[in-house]
Amino acid sequence: MHSEQGLATRLATSRTPIREALLQLAAEGFVEFIPQRGVRITKMNPVHLAEVFQYRVALDSYCAEELARRPTPQALALLDEQLLRQRQIIANGDALQWIRANMDFHVVVAECVGNSVMTEAISAVASHTMRVGFQLLSTAGRMQSAHDEHVAIVQAIREGQADLARDRARAHIGVTDGQMRRQLQSVSQA
């Protein structure tokens, strides 16, 4: 259990920005206010996360497919930059940086499609996806395998293979969804 004042003291700030941040986190389902006690971090809701991943499958596969229909040199250069960044993070073994870089890759794919609503939609569920990333940090080799899946998606985009890009994006999100489900199941059984 945490209090606004305790968090403000620890972070050396006033209660106002803490309160605003907590209200935003509560709106997104990450914390809940307990009257007369404070705020606590919520447990991950498997049903909600399954819905997030269903949404992500639809968004990511659509964006990969659309980008493969008209890949531009600029879009491919941006995707290559993301893949290089990921390789550097993997080489450094920085799992926390990986979580952000992984999500950034998906946002960049959407941005390259040029549909601002799709980009906003993927960005809106990023925090839920990244929360799963923190849970899956213990999954051996996931950074490298996710990177390899990103490389395969970009290759299909580069080759203009829209169906393959869509299917690879769908499979990539499916792997993370499956790992998340197994992780949550093992936690609930413990």
LUMFI-402971 format. One line per 10 residues: number of its first residue (from 1); for each residue x, y, z of N, C-alpha, C, O. Coordinates in nm, 2 decimals, decimal comma. Layout:
N
NUM) X:Y:Z:X:Y:Z:X:Y:Z:X:Y:Z; ... $
This chain:
190
1) 0,09:-0,12:0,00:0,00:0,00:0,00:0,09:0,12:0,00:0,19:0,13:0,07; 0,05:0,22:-0,08:0,13:0,34:-0,09:0,04:0,46:-0,06:-0,08:0,46:-0,09; 0,10:0,57:-0,01:0,03:0,69:0,01:0,08:0,80:-0,08:0,20:0,79:-0,12; -0,01:0,89:-0,12:0,04:1,00:-0,20:0,15:1,08:-0,14:0,25:1,11:-0,20; 0,14:1,11:-0,01:0,24:1,18:0,07:0,37:1,10:0,07:0,48:1,16:0,05; 0,36:0,97:0,09:0,49:0,89:0,09:0,56:0,89:-0,04:0,68:0,90:-0,05; 0,48:0,88:-0,15:0,54:0,88:-0,28:0,60:1,02:-0,31:0,71:1,03:-0,37; 0,53:1,12:-0,27:0,58:1,26:-0,29:0,71:1,28:-0,22:0,80:1,34:-0,27; 0,72:1,23:-0,10:0,84:1,25:-0,02:0,95:1,17:-0,08:1,06:1,22:-0,10; 0,93:1,04:-0,12:1,03:0,96:-0,18:1,08:1,02:-0,31:1,20:1,01:-0,35 $
11) 0,99:1,09:-0,39:1,03:1,14:-0,52:1,06:1,29:-0,51:1,09:1,36:-0,61; 1,06:1,35:-0,39:1,10:1,49:-0,36:1,02:1,58:-0,45:1,08:1,67:-0,52; 0,89:1,57:-0,45:0,80:1,65:-0,52:0,67:1,68:-0,44:0,66:1,62:-0,33; 0,59:1,76:-0,49:0,46:1,79:-0,42:0,36:1,68:-0,45:0,38:1,60:-0,54; 0,26:1,68:-0,37:0,15:1,58:-0,39:0,07:1,60:-0,52:0,02:1,50:-0,57; 0,06:1,72:-0,57:-0,02:1,74:-0,69:0,02:1,66:-0,81:-0,07:1,59:-0,87; 0,15:1,66:-0,85:0,18:1,58:-0,97:0,17:1,43:-0,94:0,14:1,35:-1,03; 0,19:1,39:-0,81:0,17:1,25:-0,77:0,03:1,21:-0,79:-0,01:1,11:-0,84; -0,06:1,30:-0,74:-0,21:1,27:-0,75:-0,25:1,26:-0,89:-0,32:1,17:-0,93; -0,20:1,35:-0,98:-0,24:1,35:-1,12:-0,19:1,22:-1,19:-0,26:1,16:-1,26 $
21) -0,07:1,18:-1,15:-0,01:1,05:-1,21:-0,09:0,93:-1,16:-0,12:0,84:-1,24; -0,13:0,93:-1,03:-0,20:0,82:-0,98:-0,34:0,81:-1,04:-0,39:0,70:-1,06; -0,40:0,93:-1,06:-0,53:0,93:-1,13:-0,53:0,87:-1,27:-0,61:0,80:-1,31; -0,42:0,91:-1,34:-0,40:0,85:-1,48:-0,38:0,70:-1,47:-0,43:0,63:-1,55; -0,29:0,66:-1,38:-0,27:0,51:-1,36:-0,39:0,44:-1,32:-0,41:0,33:-1,37; -0,48:0,50:-1,24:-0,60:0,44:-1,20:-0,70:0,43:-1,32:-0,76:0,33:-1,34; -0,70:0,53:-1,40:-0,78:0,53:-1,52:-0,74:0,42:-1,62:-0,82:0,36:-1,69; -0,61:0,39:-1,62:-0,56:0,28:-1,71:-0,56:0,15:-1,64:-0,53:0,05:-1,70; -0,60:0,14:-1,51:-0,62:0,01:-1,45:-0,49:-0,04:-1,38:-0,49:-0,16:-1,34; -0,39:0,04:-1,36:-0,27:0,00:-1,30:-0,26:0,01:-1,15:-0,19:-0,06:-1,08 $
31) -0,34:0,10:-1,10:-0,35:0,12:-0,95:-0,50:0,14:-0,91:-0,58:0,17:-1,00; -0,53:0,12:-0,79:-0,66:0,14:-0,74:-0,65:0,21:-0,60:-0,56:0,19:-0,52; -0,74:0,31:-0,58:-0,75:0,38:-0,46:-0,83:0,30:-0,35:-0,94:0,25:-0,38; -0,77:0,29:-0,24:-0,84:0,22:-0,13:-0,87:0,33:-0,02:-0,78:0,39:0,04; -1,00:0,36:0,00:-1,04:0,47:0,09:-0,97:0,45:0,23:-0,97:0,34:0,28; -0,92:0,56:0,28:-0,86:0,57:0,41:-0,73:0,49:0,42:-0,68:0,48:0,53; -0,68:0,43:0,31:-0,56:0,35:0,32:-0,45:0,40:0,23:-0,34:0,39:0,26; -0,49:0,43:0,11:-0,39:0,48:0,01:-0,42:0,42:-0,13:-0,53:0,40:-0,17; -0,31:0,38:-0,20:-0,32:0,33:-0,33:-0,24:0,21:-0,34:-0,14:0,19:-0,28; -0,29:0,11:-0,42:-0,21:-0,01:-0,44:-0,21:-0,04:-0,59:-0,29:-0,01:-0,67 $
41) -0,10:-0,11:-0,62:-0,08:-0,16:-0,76:-0,17:-0,28:-0,78:-0,18:-0,37:-0,70; -0,24:-0,27:-0,89:-0,34:-0,38:-0,92:-0,26:-0,50:-0,98:-0,15:-0,49:-1,04; -0,32:-0,62:-0,96:-0,27:-0,74:-1,03:-0,31:-0,73:-1,17:-0,41:-0,67:-1,21; -0,23:-0,80:-1,25:-0,26:-0,80:-1,40:-0,39:-0,89:-1,41:-0,40:-1,00:-1,35; -0,48:-0,84:-1,49:-0,61:-0,90:-1,52:-0,59:-0,98:-1,64:-0,58:-0,92:-1,75; -0,59:-1,11:-1,64:-0,57:-1,20:-1,75:-0,68:-1,17:-1,86:-0,64:-1,18:-1,98; -0,80:-1,15:-1,83:-0,91:-1,12:-1,93:-0,88:-0,99:-2,00:-0,88:-0,99:-2,12; -0,85:-0,89:-1,92:-0,82:-0,76:-1,98:-0,69:-0,77:-2,08:-0,69:-0,72:-2,19; -0,59:-0,84:-2,03:-0,47:-0,85:-2,11:-0,50:-0,93:-2,24:-0,44:-0,90:-2,34; -0,58:-1,03:-2,23:-0,61:-1,11:-2,35:-0,68:-1,02:-2,45:-0,66:-1,03:-2,57 $
51) -0,77:-0,93:-2,40:-0,84:-0,84:-2,49:-0,74:-0,74:-2,55:-0,75:-0,70:-2,67; -0,64:-0,69:-2,47:-0,54:-0,60:-2,52:-0,46:-0,67:-2,63:-0,44:-0,61:-2,74; -0,43:-0,80:-2,61:-0,35:-0,87:-2,72:-0,44:-0,90:-2,84:-0,38:-0,90:-2,95; -0,57:-0,92:-2,83:-0,65:-0,93:-2,94:-0,65:-0,80:-3,02:-0,65:-0,81:-3,15; -0,66:-0,69:-2,95:-0,66:-0,56:-3,01:-0,53:-0,54:-3,08:-0,52:-0,49:-3,20; -0,42:-0,57:-3,01:-0,28:-0,56:-3,07:-0,27:-0,64:-3,20:-0,21:-0,60:-3,30; -0,32:-0,77:-3,20:-0,31:-0,85:-3,32:-0,37:-0,78:-3,44:-0,32:-0,78:-3,55; -0,49:-0,73:-3,41:-0,56:-0,66:-3,52:-0,48:-0,53:-3,57:-0,47:-0,52:-3,69; -0,44:-0,45:-3,48:-0,37:-0,33:-3,52:-0,23:-0,36:-3,58:-0,20:-0,31:-3,69; -0,15:-0,44:-3,52:-0,02:-0,47:-3,57:-0,02:-0,54:-3,70:0,06:-0,51:-3,79 $
61) -0,11:-0,64:-3,71:-0,11:-0,72:-3,84:-0,16:-0,63:-3,95:-0,11:-0,63:-4,07; -0,26:-0,54:-3,93:-0,31:-0,45:-4,03:-0,19:-0,35:-4,07:-0,17:-0,33:-4,19; -0,12:-0,30:-3,97:-0,02:-0,20:-4,01:0,10:-0,27:-4,09:0,14:-0,21:-4,18; 0,14:-0,38:-4,05:0,24:-0,45:-4,12:0,20:-0,48:-4,26:0,27:-0,47:-4,36; 0,07:-0,53:-4,28:0,02:-0,56:-4,41:0,02:-0,43:-4,50:0,06:-0,44:-4,61; -0,04:-0,33:-4,44:-0,05:-0,20:-4,52:0,09:-0,15:-4,56:0,11:-0,10:-4,67; 0,18:-0,15:-4,47:0,32:-0,10:-4,50:0,38:-0,18:-4,61:0,45:-0,13:-4,69; 0,36:-0,31:-4,60:0,42:-0,40:-4,71:0,36:-0,37:-4,85:0,42:-0,40:-4,95; 0,24:-0,32:-4,85:0,18:-0,29:-4,98:0,25:-0,17:-5,05:0,24:-0,15:-5,17; 0,31:-0,08:-4,97:0,38:0,03:-5,02:0,49:0,07:-4,93:0,49:0,18:-4,88 $
71) 0,59:-0,01:-4,93:0,71:0,02:-4,85:0,79:0,13:-4,91:0,82:0,13:-5,03; 0,83:0,23:-4,84:0,91:0,34:-4,89:1,05:0,33:-4,84:1,08:0,27:-4,73; 1,15:0,39:-4,91:1,29:0,39:-4,85:1,30:0,45:-4,71:1,37:0,41:-4,63; 1,22:0,56:-4,69:1,22:0,62:-4,56:1,16:0,53:-4,45:1,22:0,53:-4,34; 1,06:0,46:-4,48:1,00:0,37:-4,38:1,10:0,26:-4,35:1,11:0,22:-4,24; 1,16:0,20:-4,45:1,25:0,09:-4,43:1,37:0,14:-4,35:1,43:0,07:-4,27; 1,42:0,26:-4,38:1,53:0,32:-4,30:1,49:0,33:-4,16:1,58:0,30:-4,07; 1,37:0,38:-4,13:1,33:0,39:-3,99:1,32:0,25:-3,92:1,36:0,24:-3,80; 1,27:0,16:-3,99:1,26:0,02:-3,93:1,40:-0,04:-3,91:1,42:-0,10:-3,81; 1,49:-0,01:-4,01:1,63:-0,06:-3,99:1,69:0,00:-3,87:1,77:-0,06:-3,80 $
81) 1,66:0,13:-3,84:1,72:0,20:-3,73:1,67:0,13:-3,60:1,74:0,11:-3,50; 1,54:0,10:-3,60:1,48:0,03:-3,48:1,55:-0,11:-3,46:1,58:-0,14:-3,34; 1,57:-0,18:-3,57:1,63:-0,31:-3,55:1,78:-0,30:-3,50:1,82:-0,38:-3,42; 1,85:-0,20:-3,55:1,99:-0,17:-3,50:1,98:-0,14:-3,35:2,07:-0,19:-3,28; 1,90:-0,05:-3,32:1,88:-0,02:-3,17:1,86:-0,14:-3,09:1,91:-0,16:-2,98; 1,77:-0,23:-3,14:1,74:-0,35:-3,06:1,86:-0,44:-3,05:1,89:-0,50:-2,94; 1,94:-0,45:-3,16:2,06:-0,54:-3,15:2,16:-0,48:-3,05:2,22:-0,56:-2,98; 2,17:-0,35:-3,04:2,26:-0,29:-2,94:2,21:-0,31:-2,80:2,29:-0,34:-2,71; 2,08:-0,31:-2,78:2,03:-0,33:-2,65:2,05:-0,48:-2,61:2,08:-0,50:-2,49; 2,03:-0,57:-2,70:2,05:-0,71:-2,67:2,19:-0,73:-2,64:2,22:-0,81:-2,55 $
91) 2,28:-0,67:-2,72:2,43:-0,69:-2,69:2,46:-0,64:-2,55:2,55:-0,70:-2,48; 2,40:-0,54:-2,50:2,42:-0,48:-2,37:2,34:-0,56:-2,26:2,37:-0,54:-2,14; 2,25:-0,65:-2,30:2,17:-0,72:-2,21:2,08:-0,63:-2,12:2,05:-0,67:-2,01; 2,04:-0,52:-2,18:1,95:-0,43:-2,10:1,81:-0,46:-2,13:1,74:-0,40:-2,22; 1,75:-0,54:-2,04:1,61:-0,59:-2,06:1,51:-0,47:-2,04:1,41:-0,47:-2,11; 1,54:-0,38:-1,95:1,45:-0,27:-1,93:1,44:-0,18:-2,05:1,34:-0,13:-2,09; 1,56:-0,15:-2,12:1,56:-0,07:-2,24:1,49:-0,15:-2,35:1,42:-0,09:-2,44; 1,50:-0,28:-2,35:1,44:-0,36:-2,45:1,29:-0,34:-2,45:1,22:-0,33:-2,56; 1,23:-0,33:-2,34:1,08:-0,32:-2,33:1,03:-0,20:-2,40:0,94:-0,20:-2,48; 1,10:-0,09:-2,38:1,07:0,04:-2,46:1,10:0,02:-2,61:1,01:0,06:-2,69 $
101) 1,21:-0,03:-2,64:1,25:-0,05:-2,78:1,15:-0,14:-2,86:1,12:-0,11:-2,97; 1,11:-0,24:-2,79:1,02:-0,33:-2,85:0,89:-0,26:-2,89:0,84:-0,27:-3,00; 0,83:-0,18:-2,79:0,71:-0,11:-2,82:0,73:0,00:-2,92:0,65:0,02:-3,01; 0,85:0,06:-2,92:0,88:0,17:-3,02:0,88:0,11:-3,16:0,83:0,18:-3,25; 0,92:-0,01:-3,18:0,92:-0,08:-3,31:0,78:-0,08:-3,36:0,76:-0,05:-3,48; 0,69:-0,12:-3,28:0,55:-0,14:-3,33:0,48:0,00:-3,35:0,41:0,01:-3,45; 0,52:0,10:-3,27:0,47:0,23:-3,30:0,52:0,29:-3,43:0,45:0,35:-3,51; 0,65:0,26:-3,46:0,71:0,31:-3,58:0,65:0,24:-3,70:0,63:0,31:-3,81; 0,62:0,11:-3,70:0,55:0,05:-3,81:0,42:0,12:-3,83:0,38:0,15:-3,95; 0,34:0,15:-3,73:0,21:0,22:-3,75:0,24:0,36:-3,80:0,16:0,41:-3,89 $
111) 0,34:0,43:-3,75:0,37:0,57:-3,80:0,40:0,56:-3,95:0,36:0,65:-4,03; 0,47:0,46:-3,99:0,51:0,45:-4,13:0,39:0,43:-4,22:0,40:0,46:-4,34; 0,29:0,37:-4,17:0,16:0,35:-4,25:0,10:0,49:-4,28:0,04:0,51:-4,38; 0,12:0,58:-4,18:0,07:0,72:-4,20:-0,07:0,74:-4,15:-0,14:0,83:-4,19; -0,12:0,64:-4,07:-0,26:0,66:-4,02:-0,24:0,70:-3,87:-0,21:0,62:-3,79; -0,27:0,82:-3,84:-0,25:0,88:-3,71:-0,34:0,81:-3,61:-0,30:0,80:-3,49; -0,46:0,77:-3,65:-0,55:0,70:-3,55:-0,49:0,57:-3,51:-0,50:0,53:-3,40; -0,43:0,49:-3,61:-0,37:0,36:-3,58:-0,25:0,38:-3,49:-0,23:0,31:-3,39; -0,17:0,48:-3,51:-0,06:0,51:-3,43:-0,10:0,54:-3,29:-0,04:0,49:-3,19; -0,20:0,63:-3,27:-0,25:0,66:-3,14:-0,31:0,54:-3,07:-0,29:0,52:-2,95 $
121) -0,37:0,45:-3,15:-0,43:0,33:-3,09:-0,32:0,24:-3,03:-0,34:0,18:-2,92; -0,22:0,22:-3,11:-0,11:0,13:-3,06:-0,04:0,20:-2,94:-0,01:0,13:-2,84; -0,02:0,33:-2,95:0,04:0,40:-2,84:-0,04:0,39:-2,71:0,01:0,38:-2,60; -0,17:0,39:-2,73:-0,27:0,39:-2,61:-0,26:0,26:-2,54:-0,28:0,26:-2,41; -0,23:0,15:-2,60:-0,22:0,02:-2,53:-0,07:-0,02:-2,50:-0,04:-0,13:-2,45; 0,02:0,07:-2,53:0,16:0,04:-2,51:0,19:0,02:-2,36:0,27:-0,08:-2,33; 0,13:0,09:-2,27:0,16:0,07:-2,13:0,12:-0,07:-2,08:0,19:-0,13:-2,00; 0,01:-0,12:-2,13:-0,03:-0,25:-2,09:0,06:-0,36:-2,15:0,10:-0,45:-2,08; 0,11:-0,34:-2,27:0,20:-0,43:-2,33:0,33:-0,43:-2,26:0,40:-0,53:-2,24; 0,38:-0,31:-2,23:0,51:-0,29:-2,16:0,50:-0,36:-2,02:0,60:-0,41:-1,97 $
131) 0,38:-0,35:-1,95:0,37:-0,41:-1,82:0,39:-0,56:-1,84:0,45:-0,62:-1,75; 0,34:-0,62:-1,94:0,36:-0,76:-1,97:0,51:-0,79:-1,99:0,56:-0,89:-1,94; 0,57:-0,69:-2,06:0,72:-0,70:-2,08:0,80:-0,71:-1,95:0,89:-0,79:-1,94; 0,76:-0,64:-1,85:0,83:-0,65:-1,72:0,81:-0,78:-1,66:0,90:-0,84:-1,60; 0,69:-0,84:-1,68:0,66:-0,97:-1,63:0,74:-1,08:-1,70:0,78:-1,18:-1,64; 0,77:-1,06:-1,83:0,83:-1,16:-1,91:0,99:-1,15:-1,92:1,05:-1,22:-1,99; 1,04:-1,05:-1,84:1,19:-1,03:-1,84:1,26:-1,16:-1,81:1,37:-1,18:-1,85; 1,20:-1,24:-1,73:1,26:-1,37:-1,69:1,26:-1,48:-1,79:1,32:-1,58:-1,78; 1,18:-1,45:-1,90:1,17:-1,55:-2,01:1,30:-1,55:-2,09:1,34:-1,46:-2,16; 1,37:-1,66:-2,07:1,51:-1,68:-2,14:1,50:-1,66:-2,29:1,42:-1,72:-2,36 $
141) 1,58:-1,57:-2,34:1,60:-1,55:-2,48:1,49:-1,47:-2,55:1,49:-1,46:-2,67; 1,39:-1,42:-2,48:1,28:-1,35:-2,54:1,32:-1,23:-2,62:1,27:-1,20:-2,72; 1,42:-1,15:-2,57:1,47:-1,03:-2,64:1,51:-1,07:-2,78:1,47:-1,02:-2,88; 1,60:-1,18:-2,79:1,66:-1,22:-2,91:1,55:-1,28:-3,01:1,54:-1,24:-3,12; 1,46:-1,36:-2,95:1,36:-1,42:-3,04:1,26:-1,31:-3,09:1,22:-1,32:-3,20; 1,22:-1,22:-3,00:1,14:-1,11:-3,05:1,20:-1,02:-3,15:1,14:-0,98:-3,25; 1,33:-1,00:-3,14:1,41:-0,92:-3,24:1,41:-1,00:-3,37:1,38:-0,94:-3,48; 1,43:-1,13:-3,36:1,43:-1,21:-3,49:1,29:-1,21:-3,55:1,28:-1,20:-3,68; 1,18:-1,20:-3,47:1,05:-1,19:-3,53:1,03:-1,05:-3,59:0,97:-1,04:-3,70; 1,09:-0,95:-3,53:1,08:-0,82:-3,59:1,15:-0,81:-3,73:1,11:-0,76:-3,82 $
151) 1,27:-0,88:-3,73:1,35:-0,88:-3,85:1,27:-0,95:-3,96:1,27:-0,90:-4,08; 1,20:-1,06:-3,93:1,12:-1,13:-4,03:1,00:-1,04:-4,08:0,97:-1,05:-4,20; 0,94:-0,97:-3,99:0,83:-0,88:-4,03:0,89:-0,77:-4,13:0,83:-0,75:-4,23; 1,00:-0,71:-4,09:1,06:-0,61:-4,18:1,10:-0,67:-4,31:1,08:-0,60:-4,41; 1,15:-0,79:-4,31:1,19:-0,85:-4,44:1,07:-0,87:-4,53:1,07:-0,84:-4,65; 0,96:-0,91:-4,47:0,83:-0,93:-4,55:0,78:-0,79:-4,60:0,74:-0,78:-4,72; 0,80:-0,69:-4,52:0,76:-0,55:-4,56:0,85:-0,51:-4,68:0,80:-0,46:-4,78; 0,98:-0,53:-4,66:1,08:-0,49:-4,76:1,05:-0,55:-4,89:1,07:-0,49:-5,00; 1,01:-0,68:-4,89:0,98:-0,76:-5,01:0,84:-0,73:-5,07:0,81:-0,79:-5,17; 0,76:-0,65:-5,00:0,63:-0,62:-5,04:0,53:-0,74:-5,03:0,43:-0,74:-5,10 $
161) 0,56:-0,83:-4,94:0,48:-0,94:-4,92:0,37:-0,91:-4,81:0,40:-0,95:-4,69; 0,27:-0,85:-4,85:0,17:-0,80:-4,75:0,11:-0,91:-4,66:0,10:-0,90:-4,54; 0,07:-1,02:-4,73:0,01:-1,13:-4,65:0,11:-1,19:-4,55:0,07:-1,22:-4,44; 0,23:-1,21:-4,59:0,33:-1,26:-4,51:0,37:-1,16:-4,39:0,38:-1,21:-4,28; 0,37:-1,04:-4,42:0,40:-0,94:-4,32:0,29:-0,94:-4,21:0,31:-0,94:-4,09; 0,16:-0,95:-4,26:0,05:-0,96:-4,17:0,06:-1,08:-4,08:0,04:-1,07:-3,96; 0,08:-1,19:-4,15:0,09:-1,32:-4,07:0,21:-1,32:-3,97:0,19:-1,38:-3,86; 0,32:-1,27:-4,01:0,43:-1,26:-3,92:0,40:-1,17:-3,80:0,44:-1,20:-3,69; 0,34:-1,06:-3,82:0,30:-0,97:-3,71:0,21:-1,03:-3,62:0,22:-1,02:-3,50; 0,11:-1,10:-3,68:0,01:-1,17:-3,60:0,08:-1,28:-3,51:0,05:-1,30:-3,39 $
171) 0,17:-1,36:-3,57:0,24:-1,46:-3,50:0,32:-1,41:-3,39:0,33:-1,46:-3,28; 0,39:-1,29:-3,42:0,48:-1,23:-3,32:0,40:-1,19:-3,19:0,44:-1,22:-3,08; 0,28:-1,12:-3,21:0,20:-1,08:-3,10:0,15:-1,21:-3,03:0,13:-1,21:-2,91; 0,12:-1,31:-3,11:0,07:-1,43:-3,05:0,17:-1,50:-2,96:0,13:-1,56:-2,85; 0,29:-1,49:-2,99:0,40:-1,55:-2,90:0,40:-1,48:-2,77:0,40:-1,55:-2,66; 0,40:-1,35:-2,77:0,40:-1,27:-2,65:0,27:-1,30:-2,57:0,28:-1,32:-2,44; 0,16:-1,31:-2,63:0,03:-1,34:-2,57:0,04:-1,47:-2,50:0,00:-1,49:-2,38; 0,09:-1,57:-2,57:0,10:-1,71:-2,51:0,20:-1,71:-2,39:0,17:-1,78:-2,29; 0,31:-1,64:-2,40:0,40:-1,64:-2,29:0,34:-1,57:-2,17:0,35:-1,61:-2,05; 0,26:-1,46:-2,20:0,20:-1,39:-2,09:0,09:-1,48:-2,02:0,09:-1,48:-1,90 $
181) 0,02:-1,55:-2,10:-0,08:-1,64:-2,04:-0,02:-1,75:-1,95:-0,07:-1,78:-1,84; 0,09:-1,81:-2,00:0,16:-1,91:-1,92:0,22:-1,85:-1,79:0,21:-1,91:-1,69; 0,28:-1,73:-1,80:0,33:-1,66:-1,69:0,23:-1,63:-1,58:0,25:-1,66:-1,46; 0,11:-1,58:-1,62:0,00:-1,55:-1,53:-0,05:-1,68:-1,47:-0,09:-1,68:-1,35; -0,06:-1,78:-1,55:-0,11:-1,91:-1,50:-0,02:-1,97:-1,39:-0,06:-2,02:-1,29; 0,11:-1,96:-1,41:0,21:-2,01:-1,32:0,21:-1,93:-1,19:0,23:-1,98:-1,08; 0,19:-1,80:-1,20:0,18:-1,71:-1,08:0,05:-1,74:-1,00:0,06:-1,75:-0,88; -0,06:-1,76:-1,07:-0,18:-1,79:-1,00:-0,18:-1,93:-0,93:-0,25:-1,95:-0,84; -0,10:-2,02:-0,99:-0,09:-2,15:-0,93:0,01:-2,16:-0,81:0,01:-2,26:-0,73; 0,09:-2,06:-0,80:0,20:-2,06:-0,70:0,14:-2,02:-0,56:0,21:-2,02:-0,46 $
